[in-house]
Amino acid sequence: MAAPSLYLYTYLLSCNVITLLLVVVPPCAGLGLDTVRGFLTREEDTVVFSLIERAKHPLNLPAYDDRPCFGPAGRHGRRNGSFVELFVRESEQIQAKAGRYQSQQEVPFFQPRVPFTLAPPYNFTTDLHPGAASVNVNDAIWGMYFNELLPQLANNGSDDGNYAVTAASDLACLQALSRRINYGRYVAEVKFRGDQQRYTALIRSKDKDALMKLLTSQAQEDVVKRRVEKKAMVFGQDVTLNGPTETGDDTSSQSSFKVAPSVVYELYDRWVIPLTKQVEVEYLLHRLD
Ligand SMILES: C=C(O[C@@H]1C=C(C(=O)O)C=C[C@H]1O)C(=O)O
């Protein structure tokens, strides 16, 4: 049985067919720049809606206190992070058990402690290079979300004690942002496959600046920022059956939208796009591992 395949292999190799196949056919066809950009465009909807949801609630500061007056005490009587941290950690555990992180598109903020047992296994596609697949910037996303974005997002109402609902909204925002930003791994994979020679040279010389320059498209970034600002205007209107929508034409003030479109623009400008590009560079640096 083995002999014919060995002969065939030797014959194909001698014709350089295998080498040709390996070079011309990428290991996972079907992933292209249009496809990955289409994914990012759809993710914008999820990000904007999650921000609109969180903006319904007041800040609810006690939920973010590292020494909360509620929640289980940790070992030696020490508190185990804030209520929100606990909420995210435990929610991720059940989602890990249900298989969420079997997909490479999903990256948890905390290491899952439990095996995936709740659902039948699914054969997720593995488009990423194994040596680079674990690259992510979830720590930076966590800090940015709580320190920079949330204070601009939450409404000005007083504490309503509804911490579980507030934390669930935070989790939705964090997961949407994480999926969007860490999807930079897929974008980088596509760009690498599209220009292997140039990327390989820069990866070998570990030239981060040149990699950043090569993967950047300023025109695309401008489109993305203007589009998310517009989505915040369109999705953030009050819809009524009588006459035109009550708010939301381009001349309305920022405060008449559920989330200020300028906050969404700035979020993408200062954080989402730069962090996505950071993921792309980090991924590429491990692309030949
Ligand atoms: C994601 C891409 O790579 C970079 C990052 C972008 C983004 O985060 O939206 C947009 C353009 C590029 O500078 C891309 O080319 O689409």
The ligand as an SDF file (V2000), in Angstrom:
LIG
                    3D

 16 16  0  0  0  0  0  0  0  0999 V2000
   -7.7190   46.0290    9.6840 C   0  0  0  0  0  0  0  0  0  0  0  0
   -6.9120   46.5050    8.7220 C   0  0  0  0  0  0  0  0  0  0  0  0
   -5.6080   46.9210    9.0000 O   0  0  0  0  0  0  0  0  0  0  0  0
   -5.3820   48.2470    9.4740 C   0  0  0  0  0  0  0  0  0  0  0  0
   -6.3450   48.5200   10.5590 C   0  0  0  0  0  0  0  0  0  0  0  0
   -7.5740   49.0340   10.2710 C   0  0  0  0  0  0  0  0  0  0  0  0
   -8.6850   48.9380   11.2720 C   0  0  0  0  0  0  0  0  0  0  0  0
   -8.4150   48.5560   12.4160 O   0  0  0  0  0  0  0  0  0  0  0  0
   -9.8460   49.2380   10.9220 O   0  0  0  0  0  0  0  0  0  0  0  0
   -7.8260   49.5960    9.0030 C   0  0  0  0  0  0  0  0  0  0  0  0
   -6.8450   49.6840    8.0720 C   0  0  0  0  0  0  0  0  0  0  0  0
   -5.4620   49.2390    8.3300 C   0  0  0  0  0  0  0  0  0  0  0  0
   -4.6610   50.3640    8.5940 O   0  0  0  0  0  0  0  0  0  0  0  0
   -7.3320   46.5650    7.3170 C   0  0  0  0  0  0  0  0  0  0  0  0
   -6.4770   46.7850    6.4570 O   0  0  0  0  0  0  0  0  0  0  0  0
   -8.5320   46.3820    7.0450 O   0  0  0  0  0  0  0  0  0  0  0  0
  1  2  2  0
  2  3  1  0
  2 14  1  0
  3  4  1  0
  4  5  1  0
  4 12  1  0
  5  6  2  0
  6  7  1  0
  6 10  1  0
  7  8  2  0
  7  9  1  0
 10 11  2  0
 11 12  1  0
 12 13  1  0
 14 15  2  0
 14 16  1  0
M  END
$$$$
